Amino acid sequence: MNLLNLRQDFPVLQKNPGLIYLDSAATSLKPRCVIEAMDAYYNEFTANTGRGSHRLSRAATEKFEKAREEAAGFVGAKESELIFTKNVTESVNLAAVSLERMGHFKGGDEVVVGFFEHHANLIPWQQLCERTGGKLKVVKLNPDFTLDMEDLRRKVTKKTKMVSMAHVANTVASIQPVKEIAGIAHDSGALCFIDGAQAVPHLEVDVKRIGADFYGFSSHKMLGPTGIGALYAKEELLGKMPPYNYGGGIIKSVSFERTEFSGGRAKFEAGTQPIAEALGLAEACRYLKKLGPGNVHDHEKKLTARALDAMGSIEGLGMYCPNDPDRQAGVILFDVKGIDPLDFGVALDESRNIAVRTGFMCAEPVVRSINPKGLVRASFYLYNTMDEIRILGEQAMAIRRSFG
């Protein structure tokens, strides 16, 4: 990848000279082509999809379904298997609520999650267990912050109805063996949901090879707009599951006595969809495909190796990750002894315009277990440079010294 040319594609970097953006795990920057794809919808063919016979509606519908095809293909799925949602949070809630309505869960059933889960992949299952009288089981981490696979095997039993795991942890950065996890779930008769929010932007993902029943990802983590995500689900499950939301666009017929719903994925997209956002997501997929997911991952591995080396040499700085660029994503979770994480983040921003995340990262259980005050997270993406990592290390050292 030609980084100098690539960075020209991102208006935020051009509008904010000197910005070192290390918060891509929260949301990524957007290339110009994504913004232009959304503008084209509003400037050239604004209309609703699937609801009109006029030419603008036909054009919007065609481009919207092409966008679905592009997003599905990016993760190795068919368009009939991909539901547009708001984000992974809604994708998890959709699966949990729809399966519950289908009668998949009953009292005494188990749901298994990892200790590192984002709230989006924890709270929906926690609340489902409270409603149904089920049991939430949490898999431990190894000392190097990878998932304890032996503990997973112990905790998945014949009572387990769902194993739901992050493909990549948004905090401790570990990359999970998701194909193996799906196999463990299926061997016990359970379903498997994989949260791919932090994986799809950075790794080459093929949902068929993984074999999970559900796989969710969010547009805004992968160069696309906010407000849209996607849920892959196996077609045989989509055929059985009832709708999550109710309204227009998901029905075959309606009377005051009864409603007959559409089949397959169509019954899960009630109301007007995020049309412009879908076009932006499709353009983000094309952009990443052109760069090559393997090239993106290789670049991030080099950034991660450099960051682990630079941060690891700072006295009093603790890192909470596998400390291995081959087993983790481009995320460094850390704190510095004697310095409040929020203060450290503000100091990075004010001193060198370095944008990082501080606090609990929407994964309070794992972060609080390390530091009750929260932590600092630096996360990297394709537009970051080795020089930016060098500056992060130098500035982290300078701040530690200035705080005494």
C-alpha positions in Angstrom: 0.0 0.0 0.0 1.2 3.5 -0.8 0.5 5.2 2.5 1.2 8.8 1.2 -1.4 8.4 -1.6 -3.8 6.5 0.6 -3.9 9.1 3.4 -5.0 11.7 0.7 -8.3 9.8 0.5 -9.3 10.7 4.0 -10.8 14.3 4.3 -10.5 14.3 8.1 -6.7 13.9 7.9 -6.5 16.7 5.4 -8.7 19.0 7.5 -6.8 18.3 10.7 -3.1 18.5 9.9 -1.0 16.8 12.5 -3.8 14.6 13.8 -2.6 11.1 14.9 -5.9 9.1 14.9 -5.5 6.0 17.1 -9.1 5.4 17.9 -10.2 3.3 14.9 -11.5 0.5 17.2 -14.2 3.0 18.2 -14.9 4.2 14.7 -12.8 4.5 11.6 -12.2 7.5 9.4 -14.0 7.6 6.1 -12.4 7.8 2.6 -13.8 10.4 0.2 -15.3 7.7 -2.1 -17.6 6.5 0.7 -18.8 10.1 1.4 -19.4 10.7 -2.3 -21.4 7.4 -2.7 -23.8 8.6 0.0 -23.9 12.1 -1.5 -24.9 10.6 -4.9 -28.0 9.1 -3.4 -29.2 12.4 -2.0 -28.1 14.4 -5.0 -29.1 12.1 -7.9 -31.7 9.5 -7.1 -33.4 10.2 -3.7 -36.3 7.8 -3.4 -37.5 5.0 -1.2 -36.6 1.4 -2.1 -39.0 -1.4 -3.0 -42.0 0.8 -2.8 -42.3 2.7 -6.1 -42.6 2.1 -9.8 -41.1 5.4 -10.8 -37.6 5.5 -12.2 -35.9 7.1 -9.1 -37.3 4.4 -6.9 -36.2 1.7 -9.3 -32.7 3.2 -9.4 -32.5 3.4 -5.6 -33.8 -0.2 -5.2 -31.3 -1.5 -7.7 -28.3 0.2 -6.0 -29.5 -0.8 -2.6 -29.7 -4.5 -3.5 -26.3 -4.2 -5.2 -25.0 -2.8 -2.0 -26.3 -5.8 -0.1 -24.6 -8.1 -2.7 -21.3 -6.3 -2.2 -21.5 -6.4 1.6 -22.5 -10.1 1.6 -19.7 -11.0 -0.9 -17.1 -9.2 1.3 -17.6 -11.8 4.0 -18.2 -14.8 1.7 -22.0 -14.9 2.1 -25.0 -14.8 -0.3 -27.2 -11.7 -0.5 -30.1 -13.9 0.6 -28.2 -14.5 3.9 -27.5 -10.9 4.8 -29.8 -8.6 6.8 -29.0 -4.9 7.1 -29.1 -3.8 10.7 -27.9 -0.6 12.5 -24.8 -2.2 13.9 -23.6 -5.4 15.7 -25.5 -4.3 18.8 -28.8 -4.6 16.8 -27.6 -7.8 15.1 -27.1 -9.5 18.5 -30.4 -8.3 19.8 -32.2 -9.4 16.6 -30.8 -12.9 16.9 -31.5 -13.2 20.6 -35.1 -11.9 20.5 -36.1 -13.7 17.4 -34.7 -17.0 18.6 -36.5 -16.5 21.9 -39.8 -15.8 20.2 -39.2 -19.0 18.2 -39.0 -21.0 21.5 -35.3 -21.8 21.1 -34.6 -20.9 24.8 -36.3 -22.3 27.9 -35.6 -22.3 31.7 -32.3 -24.0 32.5 -30.7 -23.4 29.1 -27.2 -22.0 28.9 -25.6 -19.2 26.9 -21.8 -19.1 26.9 -19.8 -15.9 26.3 -16.1 -14.8 26.7 -14.8 -12.7 29.6 -13.7 -10.0 27.2 -17.1 -9.4 25.5 -18.2 -5.9 24.4 -21.5 -5.0 26.1 -23.3 -5.5 22.8 -22.4 -9.2 23.0 -23.0 -9.6 26.7 -26.1 -7.6 27.8 -28.6 -9.1 25.2 -27.7 -12.6 26.3 -27.7 -11.6 30.0 -31.2 -10.1 29.7 -32.4 -13.1 27.7 -31.3 -15.4 30.5 -33.0 -13.3 33.1 -36.3 -13.4 31.0 -36.2 -17.2 30.3 -34.6 -18.5 33.5 -31.5 -19.4 31.7 -27.8 -19.4 32.8 -25.1 -17.2 31.5 -21.7 -18.8 31.6 -18.5 -16.9 31.1 -15.3 -18.4 29.7 -12.0 -17.4 31.4 -9.0 -15.9 29.8 -5.4 -17.2 29.9 -2.7 -15.1 31.5 -1.8 -13.7 28.1 -5.4 -12.5 27.6 -6.3 -15.2 25.0 -9.4 -17.3 25.4 -9.0 -20.3 27.6 -10.2 -23.0 25.1 -10.2 -25.7 27.7 -12.5 -23.7 29.9 -14.7 -23.2 26.9 -14.9 -26.9 26.3 -15.8 -27.5 30.0 -18.5 -24.8 30.0 -20.3 -25.9 26.8 -22.7 -28.7 27.7 -25.8 -30.4 26.3 -27.8 -27.6 28.0 -25.9 -24.9 26.0 -28.2 -23.3 23.4 -25.9 -20.4 22.2 -22.1 -19.8 22.2 -21.5 -16.1 21.4 -18.0 -14.8 21.1 -16.0 -11.8 19.7 -13.9 -12.8 16.8 -11.4 -10.1 17.9 -11.6 -8.6 21.4 -12.0 -4.8 21.3 -10.0 -4.5 24.5 -7.3 -7.1 25.0 -7.1 -7.5 21.2 -6.9 -11.3 21.1 -7.9 -13.1 17.9 -10.1 -16.1 18.6 -10.1 -19.4 16.7 -13.7 -18.9 15.6 -13.9 -22.0 13.4 -12.9 -24.1 16.4 -15.4 -22.3 18.6 -18.2 -22.9 16.2 -17.3 -26.5 16.0 -17.3 -26.9 19.8 -20.8 -25.2 19.9 -22.2 -27.5 17.2 -20.8 -30.6 18.7 -23.0 -30.0 21.7 -26.0 -29.0 19.7 -25.7 -25.3 20.3 -25.9 -22.4 17.9 -22.9 -20.0 17.5 -22.9 -16.2 17.1 -19.6 -14.5 16.2 -19.3 -10.7 16.8 -17.1 -9.6 13.9 -17.1 -5.8 14.6 -13.3 -5.8 15.2 -12.5 -8.5 12.7 -14.1 -7.7 9.4 -12.2 -4.3 9.1 -8.8 -5.9 9.6 -8.9 -9.6 8.6 -10.0 -11.6 5.7 -13.3 -13.2 6.8 -15.2 -16.0 5.2 -18.4 -16.9 7.1 -18.8 -20.2 5.3 -15.3 -21.4 6.4 -15.9 -20.2 9.9 -19.2 -22.1 10.0 -21.0 -20.0 12.7 -24.7 -19.7 12.5 -24.6 -15.9 12.8 -21.9 -13.4 12.1 -22.4 -9.6 12.7 -20.3 -6.7 11.6 -20.6 -2.9 11.7 -20.0 -0.4 8.8 -18.5 2.4 10.9 -15.5 0.2 12.0 -14.5 -0.6 8.4 -14.4 2.9 6.7 -18.1 3.0 6.1 -20.8 5.3 7.6 -22.5 5.0 11.0 -26.0 3.8 11.3 -25.7 0.5 9.4 -24.3 -2.9 10.0 -25.1 -6.4 8.8 -26.0 -9.8 10.1 -25.2 -13.0 8.3 -27.4 -15.9 9.2 -27.8 -19.4 7.8 -30.8 -19.6 5.5 -32.4 -22.5 7.2 -32.5 -20.5 10.5 -33.8 -17.4 8.7 -36.7 -19.5 7.4 -37.7 -20.5 10.9 -37.1 -17.3 12.9 -39.9 -14.7 13.3 -39.5 -11.0 12.7 -37.6 -8.8 15.3 -39.3 -5.5 14.4 -42.8 -5.1 12.9 -43.9 -2.7 10.2 -44.0 -2.1 6.5 -41.7 -3.8 4.0 -41.7 -7.2 5.6 -45.2 -8.5 4.7 -47.0 -10.5 2.1 -50.5 -9.4 3.2 -52.1 -7.6 6.1 -55.7 -7.5 7.3 -57.1 -6.4 10.7 -57.3 -10.1 11.6 -53.9 -11.3 10.7 -50.5 -10.6 9.0 -48.6 -12.9 6.7 -44.9 -12.1 6.7 -42.3 -12.3 3.9 -39.9 -15.2 3.9 -36.2 -15.4 4.6 -34.2 -12.3 5.4 -36.9 -10.0 4.0 -39.0 -10.3 7.1 -36.2 -8.7 9.2 -36.0 -5.3 7.6 -39.1 -3.4 8.7 -39.5 0.2 7.6 -37.4 2.4 5.4 -33.8 1.2 5.4 -30.6 3.3 5.7 -30.3 3.6 2.0 -27.5 6.1 1.7 -25.6 4.3 4.4 -25.9 1.0 2.6 -24.3 2.6 -0.5 -21.5 3.9 1.7 -20.9 0.5 3.2 -20.7 -1.0 -0.2 -18.2 1.5 -1.3 -16.1 0.8 1.8 -16.1 -2.9 0.9 -14.9 -2.0 -2.6 -12.2 0.2 -1.2 -10.9 -2.5 1.2 -11.2 -5.2 -1.5 -9.1 -3.1 -3.8 -6.4 -2.7 -1.1 -6.6 -6.4 -0.2 -7.5 -7.5 3.3 -4.2 -9.4 3.5 -2.3 -6.2 2.8 -4.3 -4.3 5.4 -3.6 -7.0 8.0 0.1 -7.2 7.2 0.5 -3.4 7.6 -1.3 -3.5 10.9 0.9 -6.3 12.2 4.0 -4.1 11.5 2.4 -1.2 13.3 1.5 -3.5 16.3 4.9 -4.9 16.5 6.4 -1.4 16.5 3.9 -0.3 19.2 4.5 -3.3 21.4 8.2 -2.6 21.3 7.9 1.1 21.9 5.4 0.9 24.7 6.9 -2.1 26.3 10.1 -0.2 27.1 8.4 2.4 29.2 8.8 1.9 32.9 5.5 1.7 34.8 3.5 1.2 31.7 1.4 -2.0 31.7 0.0 -3.6 28.5 -2.9 -6.0 28.6 -2.8 -8.0 25.4 -1.2 -11.2 24.0 1.9 -9.1 23.3 2.3 -10.9 20.0 1.3 -9.3 16.6 0.5 -12.8 15.2 -2.1 -13.4 17.9 -3.7 -10.0 18.3 -5.2 -7.2 16.4 -3.9 -3.6 16.1 -4.9 -2.6 19.6 -2.8 -1.8 22.6 -4.7 -1.6 25.9 -2.6 0.0 28.7 -2.2 2.1 31.7 0.6 3.9 33.5 1.2 3.5 37.2 0.1 6.6 39.2 -1.6 8.3 36.3 -5.4 8.3 35.8 -6.2 6.9 32.3 -8.5 9.8 31.5 -5.7 12.3 32.4 -3.3 10.3 30.2 -5.6 10.4 27.2 -6.2 14.1 27.6 -2.4 14.7 27.8 -1.8 12.7 24.6 -4.5 14.8 22.8 -3.3 18.2 24.1 0.4 17.6 23.7 0.6 16.0 20.3 -3.0 15.7 18.9 -3.0 12.0 19.5 -6.6 10.6 19.6 -7.0 7.5 21.8 -9.9 5.9 23.8 -10.0 6.0 27.6 -12.4 4.4 30.1 -14.1 1.0 29.9 -14.4 0.6 26.1 -18.0 -0.7 26.5 -16.4 -3.8 28.0 -16.6 -2.9 31.7 -16.2 -6.4 33.2 -12.8 -7.2 31.6 -11.5 -3.6 31.9 -12.6 -3.2 35.5 -10.9 -6.5 36.4 -7.6 -4.9 35.3 -8.0 -1.3 36.5 -11.2 -0.1 38.3 -10.5 3.4 36.9 -10.5 2.3 33.3 -7.6 2.0 30.8 -6.2 3.6 27.7 -6.6 2.1 24.2 -4.6 2.9 21.1 -5.9 1.2 18.0 -4.4 1.3 14.5 -5.7 1.1 11.0 -4.6 1.2 7.4 -4.0 5.0 7.4 -1.6 5.0 10.3 2.1 5.2 9.9 5.2 3.9 11.6 6.2 7.5 12.4 2.9 8.0 14.2 3.7 4.9 16.4 7.1 6.3 17.1 5.5 9.6 18.3 3.0 7.7 20.4 5.8 5.9 22.2 7.9 9.1 22.7 4.9 11.1 24.0 3.8 8.3 26.3 7.3 8.3 27.8 7.3 12.1 28.1 3.9 12.2 29.8 5.0 9.5 32.3 8.0 11.6 33.2 6.1 14.8 33.5 3.7 13.2 36.0 6.7 12.1 38.1 
